Amino acid sequence: MAKRGYPDHQPRIPPGWRLATVEKWPINTMHGPGLRPTDWHFKTSGQVRKPLSLPYDEFVQLPHITKKFDHHCIDGWSYLGNEWTGVDMNTIIEMTRPNEGVKYVHVEGENEYSATLPLGQELMLAFKRNGEALPRAGGWPVRLVAPGEFGYKSVKWVQEVRFITEWEEDFWNKKLIGWGEPPIDPALNPWNVNNEERKAGLRKLFTHLLEEKRREKLERIRKSAGEIPA
C-alpha cells in the first residue's frame, strides 16, 4: 500500500510545528451540513463495475478497522496518535470493482470540497475518532483520513468517491487556478519541509484565501450598513 510522509527515522512532526492536546484540537471549518443519518448515503461512481449507494447504518456495518495516525495541519499544529475507526479504502475498492485503467480516487464532500489522491494510497473513510462518533465540525458522518498528507486533503462530510483514469484538480488546486496561480504538483511529498515549491504553493493558497475572507467580511459589513443591496 502506498504511503506518504516522513521516513520512519525522521521526526513525527515537521520542524516548528506545535502539538495540540486532546481538549484543544483546533478545527478550521464551518460546523458542517447538519445531516441526519437517514439523510446521508455513501456513493461510488465513475469508472466502476459496481456503483455503491449505502445508507449510514449499512456503511458503519461494513468491515472496519481502528488505527492510529498522526494529524498535521498546514496551519502549523500536529496531533499525534489519533485513533481512527472506519472503512479502509481497499474495502471500498474490492466492493465497487474499478475498471482497468483507473489511477485516482476523487473524494467529494459537502460544499464542493474535494481531494484527488492516487489509487492504492493508504486511505480510510472514518466515522469515529478516539472511540467517539465524529462531531459535525470534525466531519460527521464520515471523513477521509489520508495519513502522510496535510489535513486539508482529509475531506470532511464525505458523500461520494469517484474512480477516475485521469488526474482531476481538486478543491484547493481549483482555487489556486482561479486566482491565477499554478496548482500544487500532487507528486510532491507534502511533508518534505525542504520542498520550497510546495511550501510556496501553499503560502499562495492561504494568502489568497485570507484575502477572499476579508472581502466577504467587508461585503457583509457593507450590506448590514445598507451601503450595497442585500
C-alpha positions as CSV (number, residue, x, y, z in Angstrom):
1,M,0.0,0.0,0.0
2,A,1.4,3.4,-1.0
3,K,2.4,5.6,1.9
4,R,3.4,9.3,2.1
5,G,5.2,11.5,4.6
6,Y,8.4,11.2,6.5
7,P,10.5,8.1,6.5
8,D,10.4,6.2,9.8
9,H,13.7,7.5,11.0
10,Q,12.6,11.2,10.8
11,P,10.7,13.2,13.5
12,R,7.0,12.7,13.7
13,I,6.2,16.4,13.3
14,P,7.6,19.0,10.9
15,P,10.2,21.4,12.4
16,G,8.4,24.3,14.0
17,W,5.0,22.7,14.3
18,R,3.3,22.7,17.7
19,L,1.5,19.9,19.4
20,A,-2.3,20.1,20.0
21,T,-3.9,18.5,23.0
22,V,-7.0,16.3,23.0
23,E,-9.0,19.0,24.6
24,K,-7.8,21.8,22.4
25,W,-7.6,20.2,18.9
26,P,-8.2,23.2,16.6
27,I,-10.9,22.8,14.0
28,N,-10.6,25.1,11.0
29,T,-14.1,24.7,9.5
30,M,-17.7,25.6,9.4
31,H,-20.0,23.4,11.5
32,G,-20.9,21.1,8.7
33,P,-24.2,20.3,6.9
34,G,-26.1,19.1,9.9
35,L,-27.4,16.0,8.2
36,R,-29.3,13.2,10.0
37,P,-28.1,9.6,9.5
38,T,-31.3,8.9,7.5
39,D,-30.4,11.7,5.0
40,W,-26.9,10.5,4.2
41,H,-25.8,8.0,1.6
42,F,-22.3,7.0,0.7
43,K,-21.8,6.5,-3.1
44,T,-19.2,5.4,-5.5
45,S,-19.2,6.4,-9.2
46,G,-17.1,6.9,-12.2
47,Q,-15.1,4.0,-13.8
48,V,-16.5,1.2,-11.7
49,R,-18.3,-2.1,-12.4
50,K,-20.5,-2.0,-9.3
51,P,-21.5,1.5,-8.1
52,L,-22.4,1.6,-4.4
53,S,-25.1,3.5,-2.6
54,L,-25.1,2.8,1.1
55,P,-27.2,4.5,3.9
56,Y,-25.3,5.3,7.1
57,D,-26.5,2.3,9.1
58,E,-25.2,0.0,6.3
59,F,-21.9,1.9,5.9
60,V,-20.9,1.6,9.5
61,Q,-21.6,-2.2,9.4
62,L,-19.0,-2.7,6.7
63,P,-15.8,-4.4,7.8
64,H,-13.8,-1.7,9.5
65,I,-10.5,-1.1,11.2
66,T,-9.1,1.0,14.0
67,K,-5.6,2.5,13.5
68,K,-3.6,5.4,14.9
69,F,-2.5,8.1,12.6
70,D,-0.8,11.5,13.3
71,H,-2.6,14.6,12.0
72,H,-0.7,17.6,10.7
73,C,-2.5,20.9,9.8
74,I,-0.8,23.2,7.4
75,D,-1.5,26.0,9.9
76,G,1.4,24.6,12.0
77,W,0.0,22.2,14.6
78,S,0.1,18.4,14.9
79,Y,-2.0,16.0,16.9
80,L,-0.1,12.7,17.4
81,G,-1.8,9.3,17.7
82,N,-5.4,10.0,16.7
83,E,-7.2,6.7,16.9
84,W,-9.5,6.5,13.9
85,T,-12.2,3.9,13.2
86,G,-13.5,3.5,9.7
87,V,-13.6,1.6,6.4
88,D,-10.3,1.0,4.6
89,M,-10.4,2.4,1.1
90,N,-9.3,-1.0,-0.1
91,T,-12.6,-2.5,1.1
92,I,-14.5,0.0,-1.0
93,I,-12.2,-0.8,-4.0
94,E,-13.0,-4.5,-3.6
95,M,-16.7,-3.9,-3.4
96,T,-17.1,-1.4,-6.2
97,R,-14.5,-3.0,-8.6
98,P,-12.9,-0.2,-10.5
99,N,-12.3,-0.7,-14.2
100,E,-8.9,-1.3,-15.6
101,G,-7.0,1.9,-16.1
102,V,-8.3,3.7,-13.0
103,K,-5.5,5.6,-11.4
104,Y,-7.1,8.0,-8.9
105,V,-9.9,8.5,-6.4
106,H,-11.7,11.8,-6.3
107,V,-13.3,12.1,-2.9
108,E,-16.2,14.6,-2.7
109,G,-17.7,16.2,0.4
110,E,-20.2,19.0,1.1
111,N,-19.9,22.5,-0.4
112,E,-17.9,21.2,-3.4
113,Y,-14.9,20.3,-1.2
114,S,-12.8,17.5,-2.7
115,A,-9.4,15.8,-2.9
116,T,-7.9,13.7,-5.6
117,L,-5.5,11.0,-4.5
118,P,-3.7,8.1,-6.2
119,L,-5.5,4.7,-6.2
120,G,-3.7,2.5,-3.8
121,Q,-2.6,5.3,-1.4
122,E,-3.4,4.4,2.2
123,L,-6.8,6.0,3.0
124,M,-9.6,5.5,5.5
125,L,-13.2,6.6,5.5
126,A,-13.6,7.2,9.2
127,F,-16.7,7.5,11.3
128,K,-15.1,7.6,14.8
129,R,-12.1,9.4,16.4
130,N,-10.7,8.1,19.7
131,G,-13.7,5.8,20.1
132,E,-16.3,8.5,19.7
133,A,-18.6,9.4,16.8
134,L,-17.2,12.3,14.8
135,P,-18.6,15.8,15.8
136,R,-20.2,17.7,13.0
137,A,-17.3,20.2,12.8
138,G,-14.9,17.2,12.7
139,G,-16.5,15.7,9.6
140,W,-19.6,13.7,10.8
141,P,-20.9,11.4,9.5
142,V,-17.8,10.3,7.6
143,R,-14.5,12.0,6.8
144,L,-11.5,10.9,4.8
145,V,-8.3,10.2,6.7
146,A,-5.2,10.5,4.5
147,P,-2.1,9.7,6.6
148,G,1.0,11.3,5.1
149,E,-0.9,14.2,3.8
150,F,-1.6,17.6,5.5
151,G,-5.1,17.8,7.0
152,Y,-6.6,19.9,4.2
153,K,-6.6,16.7,2.0
154,S,-8.8,14.9,4.5
155,V,-12.2,15.7,3.1
156,K,-15.0,16.1,5.7
157,W,-18.7,15.1,5.3
158,V,-17.8,12.6,2.5
159,Q,-20.6,11.9,0.2
160,E,-19.0,10.2,-2.9
161,V,-15.9,8.6,-4.2
162,R,-15.4,8.8,-7.9
163,F,-12.9,6.5,-9.6
164,I,-11.1,8.2,-12.5
165,T,-8.4,7.4,-15.1
166,E,-7.0,10.9,-15.4
167,W,-5.9,13.4,-12.8
168,E,-8.7,15.9,-11.8
169,E,-7.9,19.1,-10.0
170,D,-9.4,19.1,-6.5
171,F,-10.9,21.9,-4.4
172,W,-7.7,23.8,-3.4
173,N,-6.0,23.5,-6.8
174,K,-9.1,24.8,-8.5
175,K,-8.9,27.8,-6.1
176,L,-5.3,28.4,-7.0
177,I,-6.0,28.2,-10.7
178,G,-8.9,30.6,-10.3
179,W,-6.6,33.1,-8.6
180,G,-4.2,32.8,-11.5
181,E,-1.6,30.7,-9.6
182,P,-0.1,27.4,-10.7
183,P,-1.7,24.3,-8.9
184,I,0.3,22.3,-6.4
185,D,2.0,19.4,-8.0
186,P,0.4,16.2,-6.5
187,A,3.7,14.3,-6.9
188,L,5.5,16.5,-4.3
189,N,5.8,14.9,-0.9
190,P,3.8,17.1,1.4
191,W,5.9,16.5,4.5
192,N,9.2,17.4,2.9
193,V,9.9,20.6,4.7
194,N,12.7,21.4,2.3
195,N,10.3,21.3,-0.6
196,E,10.2,25.0,-1.3
197,E,8.0,24.6,-4.4
198,R,5.2,23.0,-2.4
199,K,5.5,25.4,0.5
200,A,5.4,28.4,-1.8
201,G,2.2,27.0,-3.4
202,L,0.6,26.5,0.0
203,R,1.6,30.0,1.1
204,K,0.0,31.5,-2.0
205,L,-3.2,29.4,-1.4
206,F,-3.7,30.7,2.1
207,T,-2.7,34.2,1.3
208,H,-5.4,34.3,-1.4
209,L,-7.9,32.6,0.9
210,L,-7.4,35.2,3.6
211,E,-7.9,38.0,1.1
212,E,-11.1,36.3,-0.1
213,K,-12.4,36.0,3.5
214,R,-11.6,39.7,4.1
215,R,-13.6,40.7,1.0
216,E,-16.5,38.6,2.1
217,K,-16.4,40.1,5.6
218,L,-16.3,43.6,4.2
219,E,-19.2,42.8,1.9
220,R,-21.3,41.6,4.9
221,I,-20.5,44.7,6.8
222,R,-21.4,47.0,3.9
223,K,-24.7,45.1,3.4
224,S,-25.6,45.4,7.1
225,A,-24.8,49.1,6.9
226,G,-27.1,49.4,3.8
227,E,-24.3,50.5,1.5
228,I,-25.0,47.8,-1.0
229,P,-28.2,45.8,-1.7
230,A,-28.7,42.7,0.4
